[in-house]
Amino acid sequence: MALEVGAVVEGKVTGITKFGAFVALPEGKSGLVHISEVANAFVSDVHDHVQMGQTVKVRILSISPEGKINLSIKKAEDRPAPPREQSFRKAPQQRQEQPQRPAPVRTAADPPSENQAFEDRLKKFMQESDSRIADNRMYSDRPRRRGRR
């Protein structure tokens, strides 16, 4: 059987590197399974997925004119790849119009709402914060004396 692109063949792992695994194929040829083609999940170490001497099914991805053979273990598996996540854009949905209510008018006699109380606390916090920052700048802008005179 001649090796051709797209064929699924069995081979034996003959070498493992940090970037992939070398697999001995029929007819005395060998090819490389790149680390990105070892498994469907993220692979940080090839040793976690294949061992020396292990027989693996591989799909031939390409054969270069120089005779280099690129292989894939994950594409040789019969199960389909997991579906990709949907893009962040969603199809436009029909909005149901809700009647607009006028904003309530506050009078001086009304107690402050929860939002107003928060706004007041935030304003007070910001004033105190600005005051502290100004104090810190006053001391940090002075030239420092270093060593003895």
C-alpha positions in Angstrom: 0.0 0.0 0.0 1.5 3.3 -1.1 1.4 6.2 1.4 -0.9 8.9 0.2 -2.3 12.1 1.7 -5.5 11.4 3.7 -4.8 7.7 4.3 -5.1 6.4 7.9 -2.2 4.0 8.7 -0.8 2.4 11.8 2.7 3.1 13.0 5.0 2.8 15.9 6.3 5.7 18.0 10.1 5.8 17.5 11.0 9.2 19.1 9.4 11.8 21.3 10.5 15.5 21.3 9.1 18.6 22.9 7.5 19.6 19.6 6.0 16.2 18.6 6.5 12.5 18.1 8.2 10.6 15.3 6.3 7.6 14.0 7.7 4.7 11.9 5.3 3.9 9.0 5.0 1.0 6.6 7.5 0.8 3.7 10.3 1.9 6.1 9.3 5.5 6.1 8.8 7.8 9.1 6.8 11.0 9.8 6.3 13.6 12.4 3.1 14.1 14.5 3.4 17.8 15.6 2.4 18.5 19.2 -0.7 20.4 17.9 -1.9 17.2 16.1 -1.5 14.8 19.1 -4.8 15.3 20.8 -8.0 17.4 20.6 -7.2 19.0 23.9 -4.2 21.2 24.8 -1.0 19.2 24.9 1.8 20.7 27.1 3.9 17.5 27.1 3.8 14.8 24.4 4.8 12.2 26.9 1.4 12.5 28.5 -0.3 11.2 25.4 2.1 8.7 23.7 5.0 6.5 24.8 8.0 5.1 23.0 7.1 1.9 21.1 3.4 2.5 21.3 1.4 1.6 18.1 -0.8 4.5 17.0 -3.2 5.3 14.2 -2.2 8.3 12.2 -3.7 10.2 9.2 -1.2 11.4 6.6 -1.7 15.2 6.3 1.0 16.0 3.7 4.1 14.7 2.0 6.7 17.3 1.0 8.8 16.9 -2.2 11.8 16.2 0.1 9.9 13.2 1.5 8.9 14.7 4.9 5.6 13.3 6.1 3.3 15.3 8.4 0.9 13.1 10.5 -2.0 13.6 12.8 -3.2 11.4 15.6 -6.3 13.5 16.4 -7.6 13.5 12.8 -7.1 9.7 12.5 -9.7 9.1 15.2 -13.2 8.1 14.0 -15.0 10.4 16.4 -15.7 13.9 15.1 -13.9 16.9 16.6 -15.7 18.7 19.4 -17.9 21.5 18.1 -16.3 25.0 18.2 -17.8 27.5 20.5 -20.2 29.9 18.9 -19.0 33.3 18.1 -19.7 36.2 20.4 -22.1 37.8 18.0 -25.7 36.6 18.4 -28.4 36.8 15.9 -30.5 39.9 16.3 -33.6 39.2 18.4 -36.9 40.9 18.2 -37.3 43.3 21.0 -40.7 43.7 22.5 -41.4 47.3 23.1 -42.4 48.1 26.7 -44.2 51.3 27.5 -41.9 54.0 28.8 -42.8 55.2 32.3 -41.9 58.7 33.2 -39.2 59.1 35.8 -40.7 59.9 39.3 -40.3 63.5 40.3 -38.6 64.0 43.7 -39.6 66.6 46.1 -37.7 67.9 49.2 -40.1 66.0 51.5 -39.3 62.6 49.9 -36.6 60.5 51.7 -33.5 59.9 49.7 -33.7 56.8 47.5 -31.2 54.0 47.8 -29.4 55.3 44.7 -29.2 58.9 46.1 -27.9 57.6 49.4 -25.2 55.7 47.5 -24.3 58.8 45.5 -23.9 60.8 48.7 -21.6 58.2 50.2 -19.6 58.0 47.0 -19.2 61.8 46.8 -18.0 61.9 50.5 -15.6 59.1 49.8 -14.2 60.9 46.7 -13.7 64.1 48.7 -11.8 62.3 51.5 -9.7 60.4 48.9 -8.7 63.5 47.1 -7.7 65.1 50.4 -5.5 62.2 51.3 -3.9 62.1 47.9 -3.1 65.8 48.2 -1.5 65.3 51.6 0.6 62.4 50.3 1.7 64.5 47.3 2.7 67.4 49.6 5.2 65.1 51.4 6.4 63.2 48.4 7.2 66.3 46.3 9.7 67.6 48.8 13.4 67.0 48.0 14.9 64.4 50.3 18.1 64.9 52.0 20.4 62.0 51.6 23.4 61.3 53.8 25.3 63.8 55.9 26.0 67.4 55.1 
